[in-house]
Amino acid sequence: MQIVLLVCYAFGLSVGQLLFKMAAMSVQRPASWTASWLLRLLLDPYFVAAAVLYVGLSLLWVWMLSFIPLSRAYPFVALSILLTPLWGHLLFGEALGKDYLLGLVLIVAGLLLVVHR
């Protein structure tokens, strides 16, 4: 059950990052920080959804740490490092080179080593 919770947490982190990217695309980059740009960002539905999700994930994280050792839980955050770029590639057409993909494979291998200790 702990692994399921940790995988869900990593999945949620990844979804939050996708929502932040969608907010960035929706609001568009300003030439400089302005009050109107900040207000548009704070009212953007993607940004609000990501912020709410991250608050919920923070509460989930603290609850999970009440019964899962941090040394066991934290490596699962690496799953979001794997998922987010893959979804960025699929949803936004972002490039992933061979070296990058090899790095992702090594992250997964490291996570498997930590989980099976």
DAHUJO-V91212 format. One line per field, one symbol per residue. ss: DSSP state (~ for helix, > for strand, _ for the rest). phi: phi as a letter, one per 40 degrees, with the letter a starting at -180 (. if undefined). burial: + if it has 9 or more other C-alpha atoms within 8 Angstrom, else -. A space follows every 50 residues. Layout:
ss=???
phi=???
burial=???
This chain:
ss=_~~~~~~~~~~~~~~~~~~~~~~~~~~_______~~~~~~~~~_~~~~~~ ~~~~~~~~~~~~~~~____~~~~~~~~~~~~~~~~~~~~~~~_____~~~ ~~~~~~~~~~~~~~~__
phi=.cccccccccccdccdcccccccccccgcccacbcccccccccccccccc ccccccccccccccccbbcdccccdcdccccccccccdcccbgccbcccc ccccccccccccccccc
burial=----+++-++++++++++++-+++--+---------++-++--+-+++++ +-++--+--++--++--+---++-+++++++++++-+++----------- +--+--++--+--+---
